[in-house]
Amino acid sequence: MGQISRQELNQEVNNELDKITVLTEDLGDKTALNTVDKTKVVNAINEVNTNLTTLYGEVTAHSADTVSDGVHGMGSVASKDYEVGTFTLTYSPATGSFSSIGYSAQSGRYLKVGNIVHISGIISTSNFTLGSATGVLVIGGFPFTMKNGWYGSATISRVNRFNFVSLPYEIRGIPYSTNAIQLLTDSPNDIGNVAVQVTSLKEGASAYQNQFQFSMIYETD
């Protein structure tokens, strides 16, 4: 039967139930069973049984506890429209490289419905050395690419223990590439929109340093 949507599966089940209804009407009152064409009855029952067996296989695929694409309890059919999972966040520089970086948190979760992706995540370092890294601080590892021309922003719930010279009046996340964001800071007079640089990461070894927590919604292709 191939992969079908949940709506199509429901329609197939309803079709088989309709066949049973028609068969019941053909049989009529129990006292008239000896007048029914037995071949017609047997053929109809066999057809319904065959189709219901096939549909049972589809239902079993939907209710599998674990599937390869990470969708729990819905199978590959439903995963076309709905998917949940996890991803790993990373810090990286626009140019150069960090001498060393260790993470105390870098977890993300996503919910994808159609081409709309809802994500949330938290990232922090346990040790960090800047090295030759320069330029914009990039937060990447998103599970799906952002649609070209998409302009949205992240909702930030925590920015903690960074190496800011002074506390930004406002900080926000905007797309940097197809699967990453960068941070911008604004002044009280809305002057600036300055991109946060890798030099804003605090060096040294300390748990939950350079902590950033956020959520956002974006569109994918």
N, C-alpha and C positions, 0 to 999 in steps of 0.2 A: 504493500500500500504506500510505502515511502513516508517521508516526514510530512505531517500535516499540522495545522494550528489547532489550538484547543477548541476554537469555535467549530472548525471542520470536524473534529472528533466528536463533539457533542451532536452535530447534525447527523453524522453516520450512525450513532447510537439511536437517535430518534427515528431514523429511517428504518432500522431493524425492528424497533418497537412497533412502527406503523405496519410492517409486514406481518407481525404477530397478530395485530388487531384485525387486519384483512383476513388472515387465515381463520381467526376465530369466527368472523362473520360468515365465511364460506362454510364452516362446519355447521353453523346454525344450532338448533335445539338438539340435545343429546339423543332424542328418540329418532332423529333422522340420520344418524351416522352411517347406517347401512346404505344410504343413497349417495354418499359422497364419493367422488372419484379418488380412490386410494392413492393412485400414482401421483396425482396433483398434490395431495397432502404430504406424501413422503418427500417429493421434490422440494416443496416449500420449506419443510422442516430442515432438510439437509442444507438448503441455501442459508437459512437463518443461522444454523449452527456453525457453518463455515465462516460466515461474516462476523459472528460474535467472537469466534476463536481468534480471528485476525485483530479485531478491536481490543480483545483482552491483551494481546501482545503490545499494542500501542499504549494502553493504560498502564501496563507493567513498566514500560520505558519511562512514562511520566513519573511514576512513583518510586523510581530507583533511589536508594539512599545516597549514593555517591555516583557522580558522572564525571567524565574526564574534563569537561569545560568548567567545573567548579560550581555548577548550579545544583543546589541540594533539593531533591524531591520533585523536580520538574522535568528532568530529562532534556534531550537535545531538541525536542519539538518546541517546548516552552522557551528554551534558551534563545530562540530567535528574537523574542520580544522582551525577555526579562532575565537579568543576570546579576548575581551578587558575588563578591569576592574580596580579596585583599591584594595590596601591592606594597612595594618597599620604596620609601622616600629617600632621596639623597641630596646632599649639598655638593655643588661643584662650581668652579670659577669659570668666567667667560674665557679667560686665557690662562695658560700655565697649569700648574698642578699643586695640590697640597702636599707638603712633606709627609704628613700623616693625619689621619682622621679616624676616630672611633666613635661609634654611636651608642648612646644609652636608650634611644628610642628612634625608630624610623618606620613606624607602622601606618598604613592607610587602609581604608575600607571604601568599597564603591558599590553603588546600586545603579545599574544601567537599564533603562526602560526605553526601548526603541533606540533612537540616536541621542537621547538625553542622559548624561552621566552625572550622578550625584556622588561627590567624594568628601571624605573627611580624613584628617591625618594629624600626626604629631611627630616631630623630629627634634632631637637634641644630641649633643655630642658628649662623650665621656673623656675624650682627649683630642687635642687639635693643635697642629703646627702649620702656619701659613705657607711656608716654602716659597715657590716662584709664582704662586697664584696672584692674579690681578684682575681688575674689572668687576663686573656685576656678579653678585651672589645669585646663583641659580638653584632653585628648588625643583627637582625633577623626579622622574619615576612614575608619572601618571599612567594609569592602565590603558587609556585610549587617547588617540591623537585628537587635538582640538580642531574643529572645523576651520578651514582657511577663512580669514576675515572675521572670526569670532572675537568680540570685544566684551569681556565680562570682568568680574573681579572676585577675589576671595573674601570671605567673611572671616576675620582673624579674631580668635578668642584669647590667644596668649602669645606674647613676645617677651622672653625673659632671659636675663643674664647674657646679653650681647655686649659688644664693645662700643656702644654708642658714646660719642663725646658728650652729647646732651640728649635727653629723652625727646624723641620726635613728638610733635603735636599730633600727627596722624600717620599711620602706616597702613599700607594696603598692598594687596597682591594683584598683579596683572599678568597676562600671558607673556612669556618670554620666547617660547618656541612652540612646536606642536604638542609637546608633552611635558612642559615645565612652566613655572611662573618665576617672576622676579618681584622684589619688594620695592615700593616707592615710599618716600617720606615727604610730608608737607609741613609747612610752617603755619603758625596761627593766622597769618594773613594770606594763606593759600598761595604762597610764593615758593616755587621750588620744583615739586614733583621729582625729587632727586632719587635716583636709583641707589639702593643699598649696595655697597661694595663688599667684597670678600674681607676687607680689612675690618669690617664691623663684627666679624666672628672673633670671639674671645679665645686667645690661645691658652694652652695649659691643660692639665688633667683635673677634671672635676665632673662629677655625675650631673646630668641634666643641665648642662651649660648650652648656650645658644639654642634655647628652646623656642620652637615655633609651632603653634597649633592653629588649625584653620578648617574651614569647610567651603565648598564651592559647587556650583552647578555649571556645566558647560555642554556644548553641542559637539558631537563627533560626526564624522562622515559616514 
